[in-house]
C-alpha cells in the first residue's frame, strides 16, 4: 500500500503523468502557433498579419472595431 511501489505512489505518479501529458499538449500547440506566425513573417509576407501585429503592439485602433475601406471613384 505504501512505499515506492505502493498503491498511493502509483496514484501520485499517474497524476503526475497526466499533468505532464497536458503540459506537453499545451507546449506543442504553442510551438505550432509560433511556427505558423514565423512562416507568415518570413516566407510569404502576409500583410493582414502584419496589420494585426501593428494594431496589437502599438495599440493602433480598438478591439472589436469595424474597418471600412472607401475607394475613391475615378470617373
MMTF fields as JSON, N, C-alpha, C and O atoms, coordinates in Angstrom:
{
  "mmtfVersion": "1.0.0",
  "mmtfProducer": "UNKNOWN",
  "numBonds": 299,
  "numAtoms": 300,
  "numGroups": 75,
  "numChains": 1,
  "numModels": 1,
  "chainsPerModel": [1],
  "groupsPerChain": [75],
  "chainIdList": ["A"],
  "bondAtomList": [4, 2, 8, 6, 12, 10, 16, 14, 20, 18, 24, 22, 28, 26, 32, 30, 36, 34, 40, 38, 44, 42, 48, 46, 52, 50, 56, 54, 60, 58, 64, 62, 68, 66, 72, 70, 76, 74, 80, 78, 84, 82, 88, 86, 92, 90, 96, 94, 100, 98, 104, 102, 108, 106, 112, 110, 116, 114, 120, 118, 124, 122, 128, 126, 132, 130, 136, 134, 140, 138, 144, 142, 148, 146, 152, 150, 156, 154, 160, 158, 164, 162, 168, 166, 172, 170, 176, 174, 180, 178, 184, 182, 188, 186, 192, 190, 196, 194, 200, 198, 204, 202, 208, 206, 212, 210, 216, 214, 220, 218, 224, 222, 228, 226, 232, 230, 236, 234, 240, 238, 244, 242, 248, 246, 252, 250, 256, 254, 260, 258, 264, 262, 268, 266, 272, 270, 276, 274, 280, 278, 284, 282, 288, 286, 292, 290, 296, 294],
  "bondOrderList": [1, 1, 1, 1, 1, 1, 1, 1, 1, 1, 1, 1, 1, 1, 1, 1, 1, 1, 1, 1, 1, 1, 1, 1, 1, 1, 1, 1, 1, 1, 1, 1, 1, 1, 1, 1, 1, 1, 1, 1, 1, 1, 1, 1, 1, 1, 1, 1, 1, 1, 1, 1, 1, 1, 1, 1, 1, 1, 1, 1, 1, 1, 1, 1, 1, 1, 1, 1, 1, 1, 1, 1, 1, 1],
  "groupList": [{"groupName": "UNK", "atomNameList": ["N", "CA", "C", "O"], "elementList": ["N", "C", "C", "O"], "formalChargeList": [0, 0, 0, 0], "bondAtomList": [1, 0, 2, 1, 3, 2], "bondOrderList": [1, 1, 2], "singleLetterCode": "X", "chemCompType": "L-PEPTIDE LINKING"}],
  "groupTypeList": [0, 0, 0, 0, 0, 0, 0, 0, 0, 0, 0, 0, 0, 0, 0, 0, 0, 0, 0, 0, 0, 0, 0, 0, 0, 0, 0, 0, 0, 0, 0, 0, 0, 0, 0, 0, 0, 0, 0, 0, 0, 0, 0, 0, 0, 0, 0, 0, 0, 0, 0, 0, 0, 0, 0, 0, 0, 0, 0, 0, 0, 0, 0, 0, 0, 0, 0, 0, 0, 0, 0, 0, 0, 0, 0],
  "groupIdList": [1, 2, 3, 4, 5, 6, 7, 8, 9, 10, 11, 12, 13, 14, 15, 16, 17, 18, 19, 20, 21, 22, 23, 24, 25, 26, 27, 28, 29, 30, 31, 32, 33, 34, 35, 36, 37, 38, 39, 40, 41, 42, 43, 44, 45, 46, 47, 48, 49, 50, 51, 52, 53, 54, 55, 56, 57, 58, 59, 60, 61, 62, 63, 64, 65, 66, 67, 68, 69, 70, 71, 72, 73, 74, 75],
  "secStructList": [7, 7, 1, 6, 6, 1, 2, 2, 2, 2, 2, 2, 2, 2, 2, 2, 2, 2, 2, 2, 2, 2, 2, 2, 2, 2, 2, 2, 2, 2, 2, 2, 2, 2, 2, 2, 2, 2, 2, 2, 2, 2, 6, 1, 7, 7, 2, 2, 2, 2, 2, 2, 2, 2, 2, 2, 2, 6, 6, 7, 1, 7, 6, 6, 7, 7, 7, 7, 7, 7, 7, 7, 7, 7, 7],
  "xCoordList": [0.812, 0.0, 0.857, 0.582, 1.879, 2.719, 4.113, 4.416, 4.928, 6.289, 6.447, 5.504, 7.622, 7.953, 7.116, 6.829, 6.721, 5.948, 4.524, 3.861, 4.073, 2.739, 1.639, 1.891, 0.425, -0.758, -0.792, -1.101, -0.473, -0.507, 0.542, 0.278, 1.715, 2.761, 2.323, 2.589, 1.66, 1.171, 0.163, 0.222, -0.757, -1.77, -1.119, -1.484, -0.157, 0.561, 1.3, 1.271, 1.956, 2.712, 1.78, 2.132, 0.605, -0.374, -0.867, -1.06, -1.073, -1.482, -0.381, -0.659, 0.859, 1.993, 2.089, 2.322, 1.91, 1.948, 0.85, 1.088, -0.34, -1.454, -1.153, -1.416, -0.605, -0.233, 0.836, 0.768, 1.813, 2.878, 2.358, 2.821, 1.4, 0.814, 0.03, 0.089, -0.706, -1.435, -0.477, -0.73, 0.614, 1.622, 2.269, 2.548, 2.505, 3.088, 2.154, 2.608, 0.857, -0.108, -0.142, -0.217, -0.087, -0.094, 1.154, 1.065, 2.306, 3.555, 3.613, 4.111, 3.116, 3.083, 2.203, 2.56, 1.066, 0.165, 0.832, 0.71, 1.533, 2.234, 3.332, 3.509, 4.057, 5.117, 4.533, 5.091, 3.413, 2.767, 2.32, 2.468, 1.773, 1.32, 2.498, 2.405, 3.591, 4.778, 5.357, 5.771, 5.394, 5.897, 5.016, 5.52, 3.699, 2.784, 3.003, 3.046, 3.142, 3.387, 4.727, 4.845, 5.726, 7.042, 6.991, 7.614, 6.247, 6.144, 5.398, 5.691, 4.45, 3.73, 4.633, 4.388, 5.671, 6.577, 7.816, 8.512, 8.121, 9.354, 9.158, 9.648, 8.475, 8.396, 7.552, 8.09, 6.28, 5.358, 4.793, 3.987, 5.211, 4.811, 3.301, 2.761, 2.63, 1.178, 0.864, 1.083, 0.352, 0.1, -1.006, -0.976, -1.978, -3.038, -2.482, -2.87, -1.567, -0.953, -0.093, -0.063, 0.602, 1.419, 0.524, 0.872, -0.616, -1.559, -2.049, -2.172, -2.326, -2.758, -1.669, -1.953, -0.414, 0.704, 0.842, 1.05, 0.73, 0.858, -0.24, 0.015, -1.465, -2.571, -2.389, -2.715, -1.866, -1.667, -0.507, -0.626, 0.599, 1.819, 1.759, 2.182, 1.232, 1.239, -0.105, -0.316, -1.016, -2.352, -3.031, -3.661, -2.883, -3.485, -4.861, -4.974, -5.885, -7.245, -7.764, -7.067, -8.977, -9.617, -10.061, -10.241, -10.237, -10.677, -12.113, -12.949, -12.391, -13.711, -14.197, -15.404, -13.273, -13.675, -13.994, -13.519, -14.781, -15.108, -14.342, -14.385, -13.644, -12.837, -13.559, -13.961, -13.719, -14.331, -13.267, -12.537, -13.183, -12.244, -13.07, -13.889, -12.844, -13.579, -12.623, -11.581, -12.993, -12.165, -12.691, -13.897, -11.757, -12.103, -12.532, -11.825, -13.678, -14.179, -13.502, -13.627, -12.786, -12.022, -12.695, -12.053, -13.968, -14.697, -14.681, -15.246],
  "yCoordList": [-1.196, 0.0, 1.261, 2.209, 1.264, 2.459, 2.105, 0.951, 3.104, 2.871, 3.281, 3.786, 3.069, 3.461, 2.722, 3.287, 1.489, 0.7, 0.443, -0.482, 1.24, 1.027, 1.675, 2.338, 1.466, 1.973, 3.503, 4.116, 4.111, 5.57, 6.196, 7.211, 5.602, 6.085, 5.957, 6.844, 4.865, 4.64, 5.72, 6.253, 6.036, 7.058, 8.42, 9.16, 8.76, 10.03, 10.108, 11.14, 9.031, 9.028, 9.101, 9.684, 8.518, 8.577, 10.007, 10.452, 10.729, 12.137, 12.985, 13.864, 12.734, 13.478, 13.236, 14.169, 11.991, 11.653, 12.379, 12.886, 12.433, 13.136, 14.624, 15.213, 15.236, 16.651, 16.905, 17.896, 16.021, 16.191, 16.037, 16.732, 15.134, 14.978, 16.225, 16.656, 16.806, 18.046, 19.182, 19.978, 19.262, 20.289, 20.095, 21.069, 18.847, 18.567, 19.024, 19.618, 18.755, 19.2, 20.725, 21.276, 21.388, 22.845, 23.404, 24.33, 22.843, 23.321, 23.013, 23.829, 21.857, 21.511, 22.487, 22.923, 22.824, 23.787, 25.153, 25.828, 25.555, 26.834, 26.854, 27.862, 25.771, 25.693, 25.781, 26.462, 25.096, 25.158, 26.576, 27.04, 27.267, 28.639, 29.559, 30.405, 29.399, 30.22, 29.941, 30.87, 28.675, 28.332, 28.917, 29.366, 28.914, 29.497, 30.996, 31.528, 31.674, 33.113, 33.428, 34.404, 32.621, 32.821, 32.674, 33.448, 31.681, 31.481, 32.642, 32.986, 33.244, 34.389, 35.606, 36.475, 35.669, 36.811, 36.565, 37.522, 35.32, 35.058, 34.681, 35.393, 33.609, 33.099, 34.011, 34.726, 33.985, 34.828, 35.856, 35.532, 37.081, 38.139, 38.349, 38.687, 38.149, 38.302, 39.677, 39.925, 40.562, 41.938, 42.04, 42.936, 41.142, 41.152, 40.828, 41.444, 39.854, 39.503, 40.643, 40.889, 41.336, 42.482, 43.581, 44.227, 43.796, 44.791, 44.425, 45.294, 43.15, 42.691, 42.952, 43.419, 42.652, 42.896, 44.374, 44.736, 45.226, 46.67, 47.16, 47.953, 46.683, 47.114, 46.64, 47.364, 45.414, 44.891, 45.577, 45.974, 45.715, 46.236, 47.73, 48.196, 48.483, 49.933, 50.485, 51.698, 49.59, 49.972, 50.912, 51.901, 50.574, 51.342, 50.764, 49.619, 51.52, 51.018, 50.461, 50.448, 50.01, 49.482, 48.055, 47.637, 47.314, 45.932, 45.874, 46.693, 44.903, 44.681, 45.842, 46.04, 46.613, 47.704, 47.174, 46.109, 47.91, 47.567, 48.504, 49.723, 47.937, 48.74, 48.829, 47.815, 50.05, 50.288, 50.872, 51.785, 50.348, 50.872, 51.542, 50.901, 52.833, 53.593, 53.853, 54.486, 53.354, 53.557, 54.781, 54.979, 55.577, 56.768, 56.4, 55.676, 56.895, 56.641, 57.614, 58.827, 57.099, 57.964, 58.077, 57.833, 58.439, 58.627, 60.05, 60.393],
  "zCoordList": [0.0, 0.0, 0.0, -0.736, 0.818, 0.876, 0.382, 0.08, 0.31, -0.157, -1.615, -2.226, -2.169, -3.528, -4.568, -5.623, -4.308, -5.273, -4.793, -5.262, -3.884, -3.315, -4.136, -5.142, -3.682, -4.372, -4.38, -5.402, -3.239, -3.15, -4.066, -4.711, -4.123, -5.01, -6.473, -7.284, -6.801, -8.161, -8.563, -9.671, -7.658, -7.937, -8.124, -9.038, -7.266, -7.399, -8.729, -9.399, -9.108, -10.359, -11.563, -12.589, -11.442, -12.523, -12.712, -13.844, -11.615, -11.689, -12.302, -13.118, -11.922, -12.477, -13.977, -14.744, -14.396, -15.818, -16.582, -17.678, -16.016, -16.652, -16.79, -17.839, -15.744, -15.792, -16.851, -17.578, -16.94, -17.92, -19.35, -20.254, -19.56, -20.889, -21.287, -22.438, -20.336, -20.612, -20.926, -21.83, -20.189, -20.425, -21.798, -22.497, -22.18, -23.49, -24.608, -25.586, -24.474, -25.482, -25.592, -26.69, -24.454, -24.442, -25.122, -25.928, -24.799, -25.392, -26.886, -27.662, -27.296, -28.711, -29.483, -30.578, -28.916, -29.541, -29.652, -30.674, -28.606, -28.607, -29.67, -30.355, -29.811, -30.825, -32.23, -33.091, -32.469, -33.782, -34.096, -35.227, -33.1, -33.298, -33.61, -34.499, -32.895, -33.14, -34.517, -35.211, -34.925, -36.257, -37.352, -38.381, -37.137, -38.114, -38.246, -39.355, -37.112, -37.135, -37.777, -38.517, -37.507, -38.095, -39.611, -40.338, -40.084, -41.533, -42.194, -43.339, -41.497, -42.061, -42.197, -43.034, -41.38, -41.422, -42.267, -42.608, -42.619, -43.332, -44.793, -45.669, -45.084, -46.454, -47.347, -48.193, -47.165, -47.926, -46.974, -46.102, -47.14, -46.225, -46.291, -47.344, -45.173, -45.094, -44.514, -43.328, -45.352, -44.932, -43.891, -43.048, -43.936, -42.925, -41.546, -40.554, -41.485, -40.205, -39.675, -38.469, -40.56, -40.138, -39.586, -38.598, -40.21, -39.706, -38.308, -37.444, -38.087, -36.759, -35.733, -34.63, -36.092, -35.171, -34.844, -33.686, -35.843, -35.616, -34.681, -33.775, -34.906, -34.048, -32.604, -31.664, -32.432, -31.072, -30.37, -29.211, -31.057, -30.419, -30.152, -29.094, -31.114, -30.981, -30.539, -30.539, -30.159, -29.679, -30.678, -30.302, -31.95, -33.029, -33.3, -33.738, -33.052, -33.223, -31.918, -30.904, -31.962, -30.767, -31.006, -32.15, -29.941, -30.028, -30.538, -30.156, -31.4, -31.989, -32.842, -32.985, -33.412, -34.27, -35.672, -36.065, -36.397, -37.77, -38.686, -38.517, -39.651, -40.559, -41.896, -42.466, -42.387, -43.684, -44.602, -44.215, -45.806, -46.794, -47.885, -48.544, -48.066, -49.066, -50.209, -50.04, -51.375, -52.559, -53.311, -53.459, -53.771, -54.498, -55.913, -56.613, -56.326, -57.659, -58.605, -58.439, -59.597, -60.503, -61.86, -62.882, -61.899, -63.157, -63.578, -64.616]
}
